[in-house]
């Protein structure tokens, strides 16, 4: 059975994509810790990041850094955080803008984010990625 992330990547479920390449995708979290919270997910269903082939793990971190730089450009937070996800049995990395340690609490996610704000957030991150020269990996609206 496909994971929820595979269903998003394959278009079976909606997603607000900011990155797409042959190895992974990046899309906004539907339960963000803060505005601009992106999940970077390998296309291949691998349960744990510890099981990722080294080359794929390195690629995911490179994409996280690239997306993180775009998030930093858009939101100017004190930090852009990253964390390995646990809640879905498909390896993924969370990348989000943060200003305080309290924003690392996954019990405090926004369970009902405003769709218009989410759409605008995705547009802003995609715009920053394009401006940084990554247009080949930035999906269109």
DSSP file (Angstrom, degrees, kcal/mol; ACC not computed):
  #  RESIDUE AA STRUCTURE BP1 BP2  ACC     N-H-->O    O-->H-N    N-H-->O    O-->H-N    TCO  KAPPA ALPHA  PHI   PSI    X-CA   Y-CA   Z-CA
    1    1 A X              0   0    0      0, 0.0     2,-0.1     0, 0.0     0, 0.0   0.000 360.0 360.0 360.0 134.9    0.0    0.0    0.0
    2    2 A X        -     0   0    0      1,-0.1     2,-0.1     2,-0.1     0, 0.0  -0.364 360.0-118.5 -69.3 145.0    1.3    3.4   -0.9
    3    3 A X     >  -     0   0    0      1,-0.1     4,-2.2    -2,-0.1     5,-0.2  -0.363  28.2-107.1 -75.0 164.1    2.2    5.9    1.8
    4    4 A X  H  > S+     0   0    0      1,-0.2     4,-1.8     2,-0.2     5,-0.1   0.848 122.7  54.7 -59.8 -33.7    0.4    9.2    2.0
    5    5 A X  H  > S+     0   0    0      2,-0.2     4,-2.9     1,-0.2    -1,-0.2   0.898 105.8  50.3 -69.0 -39.5    3.6   10.9    0.7
    6    6 A X  H  > S+     0   0    0      1,-0.2     4,-2.6     2,-0.2     6,-0.3   0.910 109.4  52.4 -62.7 -40.8    3.7    8.6   -2.4
    7    7 A X  H  <>S+     0   0    0     -4,-2.2     5,-2.1     2,-0.2     6,-1.7   0.870 111.7  46.1 -63.9 -36.1    0.0    9.5   -3.0
    8    8 A X  H ><5S+     0   0    0     -4,-1.8     3,-1.3     4,-0.2    -2,-0.2   0.944 113.3  48.6 -69.1 -48.0    0.9   13.2   -2.8
    9    9 A X  H 3<5S+     0   0    0     -4,-2.9    -2,-0.2     1,-0.3    -1,-0.2   0.877 113.3  47.6 -59.9 -39.1    4.0   12.8   -5.0
   10   10 A X  T 3<5S-     0   0    0     -4,-2.6    -1,-0.3    -5,-0.2    -2,-0.2   0.449 117.3-112.1 -85.0   0.2    2.0   10.8   -7.6
   11   11 A X  T < 5S+     0   0    0     -3,-1.3    -3,-0.2    -4,-0.3    -4,-0.1   0.558  85.6 119.2  84.6   7.7   -0.9   13.3   -7.6
   12   12 A X  S   <S+     0   0    0     -5,-2.1     2,-0.3    -6,-0.3    -4,-0.2   0.780  83.2  31.2 -74.7 -26.5   -3.5   11.1   -6.0
   13   13 A X  S    S-     0   0    0     -6,-1.7    -2,-0.3    -9,-0.1    -1,-0.1  -0.939 100.8 -98.7-125.1 150.5   -3.7   13.5   -3.1
   14   14 A X        +     0   0    0     -2,-0.3     2,-0.3    -3,-0.0    -5,-0.1  -0.340  43.3 174.1 -70.9 151.5   -3.2   17.3   -3.4
   15   15 A X        -     0   0    0     -7,-0.1     2,-1.0    -4,-0.1    14,-0.1  -0.987  35.7-130.3-153.5 148.9    0.0   18.9   -2.4
   16   16 A X        -     0   0    0     12,-0.4    12,-2.3    -2,-0.3     2,-0.2  -0.801  39.2-160.3-101.2  90.1    1.6   22.4   -2.6
   17   17 A X  E     +A   27   0A   0     -2,-1.0    10,-0.3    10,-0.2     3,-0.1  -0.454  30.5 167.7 -79.1 140.6    4.9   21.5   -4.3
   18   18 A X  E    S+     0   0A   0      8,-3.1     2,-0.3     1,-0.3     9,-0.2   0.486  72.8  27.8-119.4 -15.5    7.9   23.7   -4.1
   19   19 A X  E     +A   26   0A   0      7,-1.8     7,-2.3   119,-0.2    -1,-0.3  -0.997  57.7 171.0-147.2 144.3   10.5   21.2   -5.5
   20   20 A X  E     +A   25   0A   0    117,-2.0     2,-0.3    -2,-0.3     5,-0.2  -0.900  11.4 146.1-156.1 128.6   10.5   18.2   -7.7
   21   21 A X        -     0   0    0      3,-2.4    22,-0.0    -2,-0.3    -2,-0.0  -0.844  62.5 -83.7-145.1-175.0   13.2   16.1   -9.3
   22   22 A X  S    S+     0   0    0     -2,-0.3     3,-0.1     1,-0.2    21,-0.0   0.637 124.7  37.6 -73.0 -12.0   13.7   12.5  -10.2
   23   23 A X  S    S-     0   0    0      1,-0.2    20,-2.6    20,-0.1    21,-0.5   0.696 122.9  -1.3-108.9 -25.9   14.8   11.5   -6.6
   24   24 A X  E     - B   0  42A   0     18,-0.3    -3,-2.4    19,-0.1     2,-0.3  -0.946  51.9-140.1-156.6 173.1   12.6   13.6   -4.3
   25   25 A X  E     -AB  20  41A   0     16,-2.3    16,-3.1    -2,-0.3     2,-0.4  -0.972   8.8-150.0-138.9 154.0    9.9   16.2   -3.9
   26   26 A X  E     +AB  19  40A   0     -7,-2.3    -8,-3.1    -2,-0.3    -7,-1.8  -0.996  25.5 160.2-126.3 129.6    9.3   19.0   -1.5
   27   27 A X  E     -AB  17  39A   0     12,-2.0    12,-3.2    -2,-0.4   -10,-0.2  -0.974  43.6 -86.9-146.1 157.7    5.9   20.2   -0.5
   28   28 A X  E     - B   0  38A   0    -12,-2.3   -12,-0.4    -2,-0.3    10,-0.3  -0.358  45.3-112.8 -65.9 142.1    4.3   22.2    2.2
   29   29 A X        -     0   0    0      8,-2.6     3,-0.5     1,-0.1     8,-0.1  -0.524  12.0-142.6 -69.9 139.3    3.2   20.3    5.3
   30   30 A X  S    S+     0   0    0      1,-0.3    83,-0.5    -2,-0.2     2,-0.2   0.580 103.0  41.6 -79.1  -8.7   -0.5   20.2    5.8
   31   31 A X  S    S-     0   0    0     81,-0.1    -1,-0.3     6,-0.1    80,-0.2  -0.629  91.2-168.0-133.4  73.8    0.2   20.6    9.6
   32   32 A X        -     0   0    0     -3,-0.5    78,-2.7    78,-0.4     3,-0.1  -0.310  30.0-151.2 -74.2 145.5    2.9   23.2    9.7
   33   33 A X  S    S-     0   0    0      1,-0.3     2,-0.3    76,-0.2    -1,-0.1   0.784  90.1  -9.5 -74.0 -30.9    5.0   24.1   12.7
   34   34 A X  S >  S-     0   0    0     76,-0.1     3,-1.4    64,-0.0    -1,-0.3  -0.965  96.0 -70.9-157.6 163.6    5.2   27.6   11.1
   35   35 A X  T 3  S+     0   0    0     -2,-0.3    62,-0.3     1,-0.2    83,-0.0  -0.440 121.5  34.5 -60.9 128.2    4.4   29.2    7.9
   36   36 A X  T 3  S+     0   0    0      1,-0.3     2,-0.5    -2,-0.2    -1,-0.2   0.512  76.5 156.3 101.8   8.3    6.8   27.9    5.3
   37   37 A X    <   -     0   0    0     -3,-1.4    -8,-2.6    59,-0.1     2,-0.4  -0.578  20.3-173.5 -73.2 116.3    7.1   24.4    6.7
   38   38 A X  E     -BC  28  95A   0     57,-3.3    57,-2.7    -2,-0.5     2,-0.5  -0.879  18.4-147.3-115.0 142.9    8.3   22.1    3.9
   39   39 A X  E     -BC  27  94A   0    -12,-3.2   -12,-2.0    -2,-0.4     2,-0.6  -0.941   7.9-156.9-105.3 130.2    8.6   18.3    3.8
   40   40 A X  E     +BC  26  93A   0     53,-2.8    53,-2.3    -2,-0.5     2,-0.4  -0.949  21.8 179.6-108.2 120.7   11.4   16.9    1.6
   41   41 A X  E     -BC  25  92A   0    -16,-3.1   -16,-2.3    -2,-0.6    51,-0.2  -0.966  28.1-124.0-130.6 130.7   10.5   13.3    0.7
   42   42 A X  E     -B   24   0A   0     49,-0.6   -18,-0.3    -2,-0.4     4,-0.2  -0.457  20.0-132.6 -68.5 147.0   12.3   10.7   -1.4
   43   43 A X  S    S+     0   0    0    -20,-2.6     2,-0.3    -2,-0.1    -1,-0.1   0.869  90.4  79.2 -65.9 -35.5   10.2    9.3   -4.3
   44   44 A X  S    S-     0   0    0    -21,-0.5     2,-1.1     1,-0.1    -2,-0.1  -0.567  92.7-118.7 -74.9 133.8   11.2    5.8   -3.2
   45   45 A X        +     0   0    0     -2,-0.3     2,-0.4    45,-0.1    -1,-0.1  -0.635  48.4 158.2 -77.7 102.3    9.3    4.5   -0.2
   46   46 A X        -     0   0    0     -2,-1.1    45,-4.4    -4,-0.2    -4,-0.1  -0.998  32.9-148.4-125.4 124.9   11.9    3.9    2.4
   47   47 A X  S    S+     0   0    0     -2,-0.4     2,-0.4    43,-0.3    43,-0.3   0.927  75.3  32.5 -64.0 -50.8   10.7    3.8    6.0
   48   48 A X    >   -     0   0    0     43,-0.1     3,-1.6    41,-0.1     4,-0.3  -0.846  68.7-132.8-116.3 144.1   13.7    5.2    7.9
   49   49 A X  G >  S+     0   0    0     -2,-0.4     3,-1.2     1,-0.3    -1,-0.1   0.778 107.8  67.1 -62.1 -24.3   16.3    7.8    6.9
   50   50 A X  G 3  S+     0   0    0      1,-0.2    -1,-0.3     7,-0.0     7,-0.0   0.744  98.4  52.3 -66.5 -22.0   18.9    5.3    8.3
   51   51 A X  G <  S+     0   0    0     -3,-1.6    -1,-0.2     2,-0.1    -2,-0.2   0.455  82.4 115.8 -93.1  -2.1   18.0    3.0    5.4
   52   52 A X  S <  S-     0   0    0     -3,-1.2    -3,-0.0    -4,-0.3     2,-0.0  -0.444  76.4-109.3 -66.7 136.5   18.5    5.6    2.7
   53   53 A X     >  -     0   0    0     -2,-0.1     4,-2.7     1,-0.1     3,-0.4  -0.393  33.3-113.1 -58.6 146.9   21.3    4.8    0.2
   54   54 A X  H  > S+     0   0    0      1,-0.2     4,-2.5     2,-0.2     5,-0.2   0.870 115.5  52.1 -54.4 -42.1   24.1    7.2    0.9
   55   55 A X  H  > S+     0   0    0      1,-0.2     4,-2.1     2,-0.2    -1,-0.2   0.899 112.0  45.8 -64.7 -39.7   23.7    9.0   -2.4
   56   56 A X  H  > S+     0   0    0     -3,-0.4     4,-2.8     2,-0.2    -2,-0.2   0.905 111.5  51.9 -69.7 -41.3   20.0    9.6   -1.9
   57   57 A X  H  X S+     0   0    0     -4,-2.7     4,-2.1     1,-0.2    -2,-0.2   0.917 111.0  48.3 -60.4 -42.8   20.6   10.8    1.7
   58   58 A X  H  X S+     0   0    0     -4,-2.5     4,-2.1    -5,-0.2    -1,-0.2   0.908 111.3  50.2 -64.3 -41.8   23.2   13.2    0.4
   59   59 A X  H  X S+     0   0    0     -4,-2.1     4,-2.6     1,-0.2    -2,-0.2   0.922 109.0  51.7 -63.2 -43.7   20.8   14.4   -2.3
   60   60 A X  H  X S+     0   0    0     -4,-2.8     4,-2.8     1,-0.2    -1,-0.2   0.909 110.3  48.7 -59.8 -42.2   17.9   14.9    0.2
   61   61 A X  H  X S+     0   0    0     -4,-2.1     4,-2.4     2,-0.2    -1,-0.2   0.880 110.2  51.4 -67.0 -36.9   20.2   17.0    2.4
   62   62 A X  H  X S+     0   0    0     -4,-2.1     4,-2.3     2,-0.2    -2,-0.2   0.919 112.2  46.3 -64.0 -43.0   21.3   19.1   -0.5
   63   63 A X  H  X S+     0   0    0     -4,-2.6     4,-3.1     2,-0.2     5,-0.3   0.912 110.9  52.9 -65.8 -42.0   17.7   19.7   -1.5
   64   64 A X  H  X S+     0   0    0     -4,-2.8     4,-2.9     1,-0.2    -2,-0.2   0.913 110.5  47.8 -58.4 -42.4   16.8   20.5    2.2
   65   65 A X  H  X S+     0   0    0     -4,-2.4     4,-2.3     2,-0.2    -2,-0.2   0.926 113.2  47.6 -65.2 -44.1   19.7   23.1    2.2
   66   66 A X  H  X S+     0   0    0     -4,-2.3     4,-1.6     2,-0.2    -2,-0.2   0.934 116.2  43.2 -62.5 -47.5   18.5   24.6   -1.1
   67   67 A X  H  X S+     0   0    0     -4,-3.1     4,-2.6     1,-0.2    -2,-0.2   0.898 112.3  55.2 -64.9 -40.4   14.9   24.8    0.1
   68   68 A X  H  X S+     0   0    0     -4,-2.9     4,-2.6    -5,-0.3    -2,-0.2   0.878 105.0  52.4 -60.4 -38.7   16.0   26.1    3.5
   69   69 A X  H  X S+     0   0    0     -4,-2.3     4,-2.1     2,-0.2    -1,-0.2   0.887 110.0  48.6 -64.8 -38.1   17.9   28.9    1.8
   70   70 A X  H  X S+     0   0    0     -4,-1.6     4,-2.3     2,-0.2    -2,-0.2   0.913 111.2  49.9 -66.6 -42.3   14.7   29.9   -0.1
   71   71 A X  H  X S+     0   0    0     -4,-2.6     4,-2.9     1,-0.2     5,-0.4   0.912 110.4  50.8 -60.8 -42.6   12.8   29.7    3.2
   72   72 A X  H  X S+     0   0    0     -4,-2.6     4,-2.0     1,-0.2    -1,-0.2   0.904 110.2  49.6 -61.5 -41.9   15.4   31.9    4.8
   73   73 A X  H  < S+     0   0    0     -4,-2.1    -2,-0.2     1,-0.2    -1,-0.2   0.900 116.8  41.1 -62.9 -42.2   15.1   34.4    2.0
   74   74 A X  H  < S+     0   0    0     -4,-2.3    -2,-0.2     1,-0.1    -1,-0.2   0.911 130.2  22.3 -75.0 -43.9   11.3   34.6    2.2
   75   75 A X  H  < S-     0   0    0     -4,-2.9    -3,-0.2    -5,-0.2    -2,-0.2   0.641  80.2-146.8-105.6 -17.6   10.8   34.6    6.0
   76   76 A X     <  +     0   0    0     -4,-2.0    -4,-0.1    -5,-0.4    -3,-0.1   0.907  34.9 174.1  48.5  50.5   14.1   35.9    7.4
   77   77 A X        -     0   0    0     -6,-0.2    22,-0.2     1,-0.1     3,-0.1  -0.264  47.5-109.9 -78.6 172.2   13.8   33.7   10.6
   78   78 A X  S    S+     0   0    0     20,-0.5     2,-0.3     1,-0.2    21,-0.2   0.863 100.8   1.9 -66.2 -35.0   16.4   33.4   13.3
   79   79 A X  E     -D   98   0A   0     19,-2.2    19,-2.8    21,-0.0     2,-0.6  -0.977  59.9-137.1-145.8 156.4   17.0   29.8   12.1
   80   80 A X  E     -D   97   0A   0     -2,-0.3    17,-0.2    17,-0.2     2,-0.2  -0.985  36.9-155.4-112.4 116.7   15.8   27.4    9.4
   81   81 A X  E     -D   96   0A   0     15,-2.8    15,-1.8    -2,-0.6     2,-0.3  -0.495  12.5-165.3 -93.0 158.2   15.4   24.1   11.2
   82   82 A X  E     +D   95   0A   0     13,-0.2     2,-0.3    -2,-0.2    13,-0.2  -0.990  11.0 168.6-140.2 151.1   15.5   20.6    9.9
   83   83 A X  E     -D   94   0A   0     11,-1.7    11,-3.6    -2,-0.3     2,-0.4  -0.979  36.3-111.4-159.1 144.1   14.3   17.4   11.5
   84   84 A X  E     -D   93   0A   0     -2,-0.3     9,-0.2     9,-0.2     2,-0.1  -0.674  42.0-121.2 -80.7 134.4   13.8   13.8   10.4
   85   85 A X        +     0   0    0      7,-2.9     7,-0.3    -2,-0.4   -36,-0.2  -0.381  31.6 175.1 -81.0 155.6   10.1   12.9   10.4
   86   86 A X        +     0   0    0     -2,-0.1    -1,-0.1     5,-0.1     5,-0.0   0.575  63.5  79.2-124.4 -26.6    8.5   10.1   12.4
   87   87 A X  S    S+     0   0    0      2,-0.1     2,-0.4     1,-0.0    -2,-0.0   0.623  93.2  46.5 -74.2 -15.8    4.8   10.3   11.8
   88   88 A X  S    S-     0   0    0      2,-0.2     2,-2.6   -41,-0.1     4,-0.1  -0.992  83.2-125.6-126.0 134.2    4.6    8.7    8.4
   89   89 A X  S    S+     0   0    0     -2,-0.4     2,-0.3     2,-0.1   -41,-0.1  -0.274  87.8  87.6 -77.2  57.8    6.4    5.4    7.6
   90   90 A X  S    S-     0   0    0     -2,-2.6   -43,-0.3   -43,-0.3    -2,-0.2  -0.886  91.5-104.8-153.3 116.6    8.2    7.0    4.6
   91   91 A X        +     0   0    0    -45,-4.4   -49,-0.6    -2,-0.3     2,-0.3  -0.087  54.7 155.8 -47.7 138.3   11.5    8.8    5.2
   92   92 A X  E     -C   41   0A   0     -7,-0.3    -7,-2.9   -51,-0.2     2,-0.4  -0.981  33.8-137.2-162.7 156.8   11.1   12.5    5.1
   93   93 A X  E     -CD  40  84A   0    -53,-2.3   -53,-2.8    -2,-0.3     2,-0.4  -0.972  14.1-141.4-122.6 134.5   12.8   15.7    6.4
   94   94 A X  E     -CD  39  83A   0    -11,-3.6   -11,-1.7    -2,-0.4     2,-0.4  -0.777  18.0-176.8 -90.6 135.6   11.0   18.7    7.8
   95   95 A X  E     +CD  38  82A   0    -57,-2.7   -57,-3.3    -2,-0.4     2,-0.3  -0.984  17.6 153.5-132.8 121.9   12.5   22.1    6.9
   96   96 A X  E     - D   0  81A   0    -15,-1.8   -15,-2.8    -2,-0.4     2,-0.3  -0.996  45.2-106.8-151.0 152.5   10.8   25.2    8.5
   97   97 A X  E     + D   0  80A   0    -62,-0.3     2,-0.3    -2,-0.3   -17,-0.2  -0.604  43.7 177.3 -77.7 139.4   11.5   28.7    9.6
   98   98 A X  E     - D   0  79A   0    -19,-2.8   -19,-2.2    -2,-0.3   -20,-0.5  -0.995  30.8-179.0-145.4 149.8   11.8   29.2   13.3
   99   99 A X  S    S+     0   0    0     -2,-0.3     2,-0.3     1,-0.2    -1,-0.1   0.508  74.7  32.0-120.5 -14.0   12.5   31.9   15.8
  100  100 A X  S >  S-     0   0    0    -21,-0.1     3,-1.1     1,-0.1    -1,-0.2  -0.968  74.2-118.0-144.2 158.1   12.3   30.1   19.1
  101  101 A X  G >  S+     0   0    0     -2,-0.3     3,-1.8     1,-0.2    -1,-0.1   0.780 110.1  69.6 -64.7 -27.5   13.0   26.7   20.6
  102  102 A X  G >  S+     0   0    0      1,-0.3     3,-1.3     2,-0.1    -1,-0.2   0.766  85.2  69.2 -63.5 -23.8    9.3   26.4   21.4
  103  103 A X  G <  S+     0   0    0     -3,-1.1    -1,-0.3     1,-0.3    -2,-0.2   0.442  82.1  74.7 -76.0   2.3    8.5   26.1   17.7
  104  104 A X  G <   +     0   0    0     -3,-1.8     2,-0.9    -4,-0.0    -1,-0.3   0.344  68.9 109.4 -90.4   5.6   10.1   22.7   17.7
  105  105 A X    X   -     0   0    0     -3,-1.3     3,-2.3     1,-0.2    -3,-0.0  -0.735  52.5-165.4 -90.2 104.8    7.1   21.2   19.5
  106  106 A X  G >  S+     0   0    0     -2,-0.9     3,-0.8     1,-0.3    -1,-0.2   0.602  86.6  69.9 -67.9  -9.8    5.2   19.0   17.0
  107  107 A X  G 3  S+     0   0    0      1,-0.2    -1,-0.3    -3,-0.0    -2,-0.0   0.598  94.1  59.0 -76.4 -10.0    2.3   19.1   19.4
  108  108 A X  G <  S+     0   0    0     -3,-2.3    -1,-0.2    -6,-0.1    -2,-0.2   0.150  75.2 136.8-105.2  18.1    1.8   22.7   18.4
  109  109 A X    <   -     0   0    0     -3,-0.8     2,-0.9     1,-0.1   -76,-0.2  -0.239  64.8-108.2 -63.5 154.8    1.3   22.3   14.7
  110  110 A X    >   -     0   0    0    -78,-2.7     3,-0.5     1,-0.2   -78,-0.4  -0.774  33.2-172.5 -83.3 108.1   -1.4   24.2   12.9
  111  111 A X  T 3  S+     0   0    0     -2,-0.9    -1,-0.2     1,-0.3    -2,-0.1   0.532  80.2  35.4 -82.6  -6.0   -4.0   21.6   12.2
  112  112 A X  T 3  S-     0   0    0     -3,-0.0    -1,-0.3     2,-0.0   -81,-0.1  -0.412  78.3-179.3-144.5  63.5   -6.1   23.9   10.1
  113  113 A X    <   -     0   0    0     -3,-0.5     2,-0.3   -83,-0.5     3,-0.0  -0.337  40.4 -98.2 -68.7 149.4   -3.9   26.3    8.2
  114  114 A X     >  -     0   0    0      1,-0.2     4,-2.4     2,-0.0     3,-0.2  -0.514  27.5-144.1 -66.5 121.0   -5.5   28.9    5.9
  115  115 A X  H  > S+     0   0    0     -2,-0.3     4,-2.6     1,-0.2     5,-0.2   0.858  99.1  52.7 -58.1 -37.6   -5.5   27.5    2.3
  116  116 A X  H  > S+     0   0    0      2,-0.2     4,-2.3     1,-0.2    -1,-0.2   0.899 110.1  47.8 -66.4 -39.3   -4.9   31.0    0.8
  117  117 A X  H  > S+     0   0    0     -3,-0.2     4,-2.7     2,-0.2    -2,-0.2   0.907 112.0  50.8 -65.8 -41.2   -1.9   31.6    3.1
  118  118 A X  H  X S+     0   0    0     -4,-2.4     4,-2.5     2,-0.2    -2,-0.2   0.924 110.2  48.9 -61.8 -44.8   -0.6   28.1    2.2
  119  119 A X  H  X S+     0   0    0     -4,-2.6     4,-2.2     1,-0.2    -2,-0.2   0.929 113.7  46.2 -61.0 -45.3   -0.9   28.9   -1.5
  120  120 A X  H  X S+     0   0    0     -4,-2.3     4,-2.4     2,-0.2    -2,-0.2   0.888 110.8  53.3 -65.8 -39.0    0.8   32.2   -1.2
  121  121 A X  H  X S+     0   0    0     -4,-2.7     4,-2.4     2,-0.2     5,-0.2   0.928 109.1  48.5 -60.8 -46.1    3.6   30.6    1.0
  122  122 A X  H  X S+     0   0    0     -4,-2.5     4,-2.7     1,-0.2     5,-0.2   0.915 111.1  51.1 -60.9 -42.9    4.2   28.0   -1.7
  123  123 A X  H  X S+     0   0    0     -4,-2.2     4,-2.5     1,-0.2    -2,-0.2   0.910 110.3  49.2 -61.0 -42.6    4.4   30.8   -4.4
  124  124 A X  H  X S+     0   0    0     -4,-2.4     4,-2.2     2,-0.2    -2,-0.2   0.920 112.9  46.0 -64.9 -43.9    6.9   32.8   -2.4
  125  125 A X  H  X S+     0   0    0     -4,-2.4     4,-2.3     2,-0.2    -2,-0.2   0.930 113.3  49.4 -66.0 -44.3    9.2   29.8   -1.8
  126  126 A X  H  X S+     0   0    0     -4,-2.7     4,-2.6     1,-0.2    -2,-0.2   0.914 110.1  52.5 -59.1 -42.0    9.0   28.7   -5.4
  127  127 A X  H  X S+     0   0    0     -4,-2.5     4,-2.6     1,-0.2    -1,-0.2   0.903 109.2  48.4 -60.8 -42.5    9.8   32.3   -6.4
  128  128 A X  H  X S+     0   0    0     -4,-2.2     4,-1.4     2,-0.2    -1,-0.2   0.878 111.4  50.6 -65.9 -37.5   12.9   32.4   -4.2
  129  129 A X  H  <>S+     0   0    0     -4,-2.3     5,-2.4     2,-0.2    -2,-0.2   0.914 111.9  47.0 -66.1 -42.6   14.0   29.0   -5.6
  130  130 A X  H ><5S+     0   0    0     -4,-2.6     3,-2.1     1,-0.2     5,-0.4   0.934 110.2  52.8 -63.0 -45.8   13.6   30.3   -9.2
  131  131 A X  H 3<5S+     0   0    0     -4,-2.6    -1,-0.2     1,-0.3    -2,-0.2   0.803 106.0  55.2 -60.3 -28.8   15.4   33.5   -8.3
  132  132 A X  T 3<5S-     0   0    0     -4,-1.4    -1,-0.3    -5,-0.2    -2,-0.2   0.403 127.0 -99.7 -85.4   1.7   18.3   31.4   -7.0
  133  133 A X  T < 5S+     0   0    0     -3,-2.1     3,-0.3    -4,-0.1    -3,-0.2   0.663  91.3 116.1  94.4  17.3   18.5   29.6  -10.3
  134  134 A X    > < +     0   0    0     -5,-2.4     3,-2.3     1,-0.2     4,-0.3   0.051  25.6 127.8-106.0  25.4   16.6   26.3   -9.5
  135  135 A X  G >   +     0   0    0     -5,-0.4     3,-1.2     1,-0.3    -1,-0.2   0.772  64.5  67.0 -56.7 -28.0   13.8   26.8  -12.0
  136  136 A X  G 3  S+     0   0    0     -3,-0.3    -1,-0.3     1,-0.3    -2,-0.1   0.759 108.9  38.3 -63.5 -23.6   14.3   23.3  -13.5
  137  137 A X  G <  S+     0   0    0     -3,-2.3  -117,-2.0    -8,-0.1     2,-0.7   0.268  94.4  97.5-110.8  10.2   13.2   21.8  -10.2
  138  138 A X    <   -     0   0    0     -3,-1.2  -119,-0.2    -4,-0.3  -120,-0.1  -0.882  68.3-138.5-105.3 112.9   10.4   24.2   -9.3
  139  139 A X        -     0   0    0     -2,-0.7     2,-0.1     1,-0.1    -2,-0.1  -0.306  22.5-113.1 -64.9 150.8    6.9   23.0  -10.3
  140  140 A X              0   0    0      1,-0.1  -123,-0.1   -14,-0.0    -1,-0.1  -0.451 360.0 360.0 -78.5 158.0    4.5   25.6  -11.8
  141  141 A X              0   0    0     -2,-0.1    -1,-0.1  -125,-0.1    -2,-0.1   0.511 360.0 360.0 -50.5 360.0    1.4   26.7   -9.9
